[in-house]
Amino acid sequence: MNIKSLIALAVFTGCFTMMGNAQKNEVCYNPNLVKDTTKKSIKSMAFGMVNNDSIIINYHSPGVRKRVIWGGLVPYDEVWVTGAHDATTIEFKNPFTVNGSTLPAGKYALFTIPGKKEWIVIINKHWEQHLASEYDSQDDLVRIKLKPKKNKHTERLQYFIEKDKDNIANIAVAWEKIKIEFPVIINQ
């Protein structure tokens, strides 16, 4: 089975198991597609191809579970890992431009500061951290202000990588009834 067939199968089924370091780690591409039988956050991944470049987002997907999310579980105006547990990571194989800043290929942490009317998306160079307890704004490379959009109910937090044009992708995250998105340009 070639890699494209494997990815298609993983996307179709929603989850796949990776073997590494003699451990099993189940990873979901669509945590809202699988039968939700756990109260734990699901280890998840979004994967996209834009201009022959792969974009990978690794995160843990918490569920709403009848909780107050915005201003409750996720406080307003505080740095959030935009997922659960470890910082959400975003990885590019080529240099990319976001909000007018060009960054080299690599792996980065993706944080947000949710607000009632405006959010701040943060790309931070220190990707290997737990929650936001190690977060330092001096490691921020890009900050993007944007307005959250109303969205249909999304039980589990989910990231999306949507190709817009040949070298542009929209990175989006949806949870509860909110969705935010921002464009990235893949440079060759």
C-alpha positions in Angstrom: 0.0 0.0 0.0 1.5 3.4 -1.0 1.6 6.4 1.3 -1.3 8.2 -0.5 -3.5 5.1 0.0 -2.5 4.9 3.7 -3.3 8.5 4.3 -6.6 8.2 2.5 -7.5 5.1 4.7 -6.5 6.9 7.8 -8.6 9.9 6.9 -11.5 7.7 6.0 -11.4 5.8 9.3 -10.6 8.9 11.3 -7.8 7.3 13.3 -4.7 5.2 12.8 -2.1 3.6 15.0 1.5 4.4 14.7 4.2 2.1 16.0 7.2 3.7 17.5 9.5 3.2 20.4 7.6 -0.1 21.1 4.5 1.9 22.1 1.1 2.3 20.5 -0.2 5.8 20.0 -3.5 6.2 18.4 -3.8 9.4 16.4 -7.1 10.8 15.0 -7.4 12.9 11.9 -11.0 13.7 12.7 -11.8 13.4 16.4 -15.5 14.3 15.7 -15.9 11.2 13.4 -15.0 8.5 15.9 -17.4 7.1 18.5 -16.6 9.3 21.5 -16.3 7.0 24.5 -13.6 8.8 26.5 -13.6 11.8 28.7 -9.9 12.2 27.9 -8.6 14.5 25.2 -7.9 12.6 22.1 -4.4 12.8 20.5 -5.1 14.2 17.1 -3.4 15.5 13.9 -4.3 17.6 10.9 -2.4 17.0 7.7 -2.4 19.0 4.5 -0.5 19.3 1.2 0.0 22.8 -0.3 2.4 23.6 -3.1 4.1 20.2 -2.6 4.7 21.0 1.0 3.2 19.1 3.9 1.7 21.0 6.9 1.3 19.0 10.1 -0.6 20.1 13.2 -0.4 17.9 16.3 -2.7 18.5 19.2 -4.9 17.0 21.9 -8.7 17.3 21.2 -10.8 18.0 24.3 -14.6 17.6 24.3 -17.2 20.1 25.2 -19.1 17.5 27.4 -21.8 20.0 28.4 -19.3 22.4 29.9 -19.0 26.2 29.6 -16.0 26.5 27.3 -15.4 30.2 26.5 -14.9 32.2 29.7 -15.2 29.0 31.7 -12.9 26.0 30.9 -10.9 28.3 28.6 -10.6 31.7 30.3 -10.7 34.9 28.2 -7.6 37.0 27.7 -5.1 34.3 28.8 -2.6 32.3 26.7 -4.0 28.9 25.8 -2.4 25.8 24.1 -5.4 25.7 21.9 -6.0 22.1 22.7 -5.0 20.1 25.8 -1.9 18.9 27.5 1.2 19.7 25.4 1.4 22.8 23.3 -0.2 22.4 19.9 2.5 22.1 17.2 2.5 23.2 13.6 5.3 22.0 11.2 6.3 23.2 7.8 8.8 21.5 5.4 9.5 24.8 3.6 9.7 28.4 4.6 6.3 30.1 5.0 4.8 33.5 5.4 2.1 34.4 7.9 0.8 37.8 8.7 3.6 39.4 6.7 6.4 37.5 8.6 8.5 34.9 6.8 9.7 32.0 9.0 12.0 29.2 8.1 10.9 25.6 7.7 10.5 23.9 11.1 8.3 23.0 14.0 6.5 25.7 16.1 4.1 26.0 19.0 0.7 27.4 18.2 -1.0 29.3 21.0 -4.1 31.6 21.2 -5.4 34.2 23.5 -9.2 33.9 23.2 -11.2 37.0 23.8 -15.0 37.7 23.6 -14.7 39.8 20.4 -11.1 39.2 19.3 -8.5 36.4 19.4 -4.8 36.5 19.1 -3.0 33.6 17.4 0.6 33.1 18.4 3.4 31.2 16.6 6.1 30.6 19.2 9.5 29.1 18.6 9.5 27.0 21.7 7.3 24.1 20.5 8.2 21.5 23.2 6.3 22.6 26.3 3.4 21.5 28.5 0.3 23.6 28.6 1.1 27.3 28.7 3.1 27.0 32.0 6.5 27.3 30.1 5.1 29.9 27.6 7.3 33.0 27.2 6.2 35.9 25.0 9.9 36.6 24.2 9.8 33.4 22.1 6.8 34.7 20.0 7.6 35.0 16.3 4.2 36.0 15.0 1.0 37.4 16.5 -2.2 37.6 14.5 -5.3 39.4 15.7 -8.6 38.1 14.3 -12.3 37.9 15.0 -13.8 34.5 15.9 -16.7 33.3 13.7 -19.9 31.6 14.8 -19.8 28.0 13.7 -22.0 24.9 14.0 -21.5 22.9 17.2 -18.2 21.0 17.2 -18.1 18.6 20.1 -14.3 18.0 20.0 -11.7 20.7 19.2 -10.5 20.2 15.7 -7.9 21.7 13.4 -8.3 22.0 9.6 -5.8 22.7 6.8 -7.7 23.9 3.8 -5.9 24.7 0.5 -7.0 28.1 -0.8 -4.8 28.7 -3.8 -1.6 27.0 -5.2 0.6 28.2 -2.4 -1.9 29.4 0.2 -3.6 27.4 3.0 -6.1 28.4 5.6 -5.4 27.1 9.0 -8.6 26.8 11.1 -9.6 25.5 14.5 -13.2 24.9 15.6 -14.6 24.1 19.0 -18.0 24.4 20.6 -19.6 27.1 18.4 -16.5 29.2 17.5 -14.1 28.9 14.6 -11.0 30.9 13.9 -8.8 30.8 10.7 -5.8 32.5 9.2 -3.9 32.1 5.9 -0.3 30.9 5.5 1.7 31.2 2.3 4.1 28.4 1.4 7.3 29.7 0.0 9.5 27.6 -2.4 
